[in-house]
Amino acid sequence: MVRVDIETIVMAAGPVPSLIVLRERCGKSDSTAPLRSLSIQTGSFEAAAISRGIDSGRAERPITHDLLLDTVDALGAKLERIEIVRAEPPVFYATVVVLADGNEHKIDARPSDAIALAVRSNAPMFVEDDIMNRLGTVSAHAEEVDDEREFEKFDEFVHTLSPDDF
């Protein structure tokens, strides 16, 4: 399993799906492999529920995700983690892992619901290695950018331009 965090949420409207982009956490310090990202399509309401969980935490009145977490808590259980376990693009499958009485219970869930629960409970998120290997892409934030060097390269480029270039 690969530990991931939310890199971004792309909100869309109408028939266009929203995207949740999950980015692999920094690997081992001796690894030179670039970090990967995984994009999962979802509806706009689902993306908004995830975003609300990140930005503002709980609503004044509990929404479904809050209600479920309150129920888990009232039963003395804990949301241990979520896992993206299978993919048949564009459909992904997730599991919510709840720890109760020392036992793990795996509950089938849509990835958007699982992620919405994870952000509200600060539970870790994981993606199966096979899914990340097959469907992951190199993250846009994979490499640290040397801003000063990039500025110098841009400055050199600008000095090579002439009015005729425009």
N, C-alpha and C positions, 0 to 999 in steps of 0.2 A: 504494500500500500504506500502511496505517495501522499504526504501531508500537503494540503493546499490552503490558500487564503483567497478571499475575493480580491481580484485585481480591479475589476470595474463592473458596473452594471450599465448596460446600454438600454435606455428606455425607448420604446417605440410606440407608435400609435396605430390604430386601425388594424388591418390584416397583417402588418409587418411584425414578426416576432421580436420580443426583447431578447437580450443576451445577458447571461451571467458569465463572466470570464473568471475562471479560477486559475491562480498562479501557484505553481509548485514553490514550496518554501525553500529557502537556501539549503543546499545540500551540505555535504561534508566539506570542511574548510580546504581539504586537499583536492577537491574535485574541480576540474576545469570545464565540465559539461555545462552548457547554457541551461538556464531555467526554462521550463515549458509552461504553456498555458493551455487551458481547455475551455472551449466556448460551449455553453449549453443554451439552447433556445428555450424560451418560456413566454408565457403570456404577460401582458402589461400589468395586470392586477397582481400576479405572482411576483414580478420584478419589483413592483411598488411595495409589496409586503416585506420583501427582503430589505429593500432600501430603508423603509420605515424602522425596521428592527436595528439597522446599523446607525441611522442618524438620530433617532429620538427615543430609542428604547420602547418602553411600554406606552400604549395609548391611554387616554383617560379611562376609557372602558376597555376591557379585554377583548381583543379580536381572537379568532380561532386559535392562532398559534400561542397566544398568551394563555388562553384557557387550557390548552393541552399541557403546557409547561406547568401551570398551576396544579393541574390534576396529577401529573407525575410527582410533583413536589409534595402534594397532600398525601400521596400514597407512600411517601418515604423513599421514593426512587430518585434516580438522577439520569439525565440525558448524558450518556458517556461520550458518544461521538456519532458522527454520521459518515456514511460510506457511499460513494458512487460505485456501484458494483457491476453494472452491465450497461452495454450500449449497443443499440441498433439504430444508428443515426437516422433521423433526428431525435429518436426517443432514447432517453437515459433512464436508468433504474437506480434507486437509492435504498439504503437501509438506515433506519434510525436505531441506534443501539442504546437501550435503556438498562441501567444497572438497578436491580431490585433484589433485596435480600441476598446479596452476594452472587446473584445469577445474572448473566447477560441475556437480554431478550432482544432479538432482532426483528424489527417491524418494517415491512415493506412500505415504501413511501415514494412520492414523486420527488425528484431532486429539488425542485423549488420549495416544496414544503419542508423537506429535510434541512435545507440551507437556511430557511426562515427561522426554524427552531434553533439551529446551531448559533446564528448570530445573536439571538435573544438570550441564549443560555451560556454563551461563550464556550461552546463545545468545539473540539477540534473536528476538522473536516478532512476526509481522505478520499483518494481516487485509486481504484485498482491499477496496478502497474501496466497491465495489458491495455487498458483504455487510454492511459496517458501515452504509451508507446505508439498506439495505432492512431489516435485522434488528436494528441497534443501537438502544439506548434511552439516554436521558440518564442518565448515571451518578449514583448516589445521592451520590457524593462530588464531584460536578461543580463545586460552588461552595464557596469558602472560607466557613466559618461564623464570624461574629463572636460568639464565646462570650459576651463581656461584654454585648453588645447583646441577645442571645437571653435571657440571664439577667434583664436589666432588663425585657424584655417579659413574661417569665413572672412576675416579681415584681409588675408592674403588674396582670396578670391575677388573680393570687392575691388581691391587695388588693381586687378588685371582687367577690369571692365572699362570700356570706353563708351561714350555717348552713342556710337554706332551700334553697340550691342542691344540697345533698346529700340 
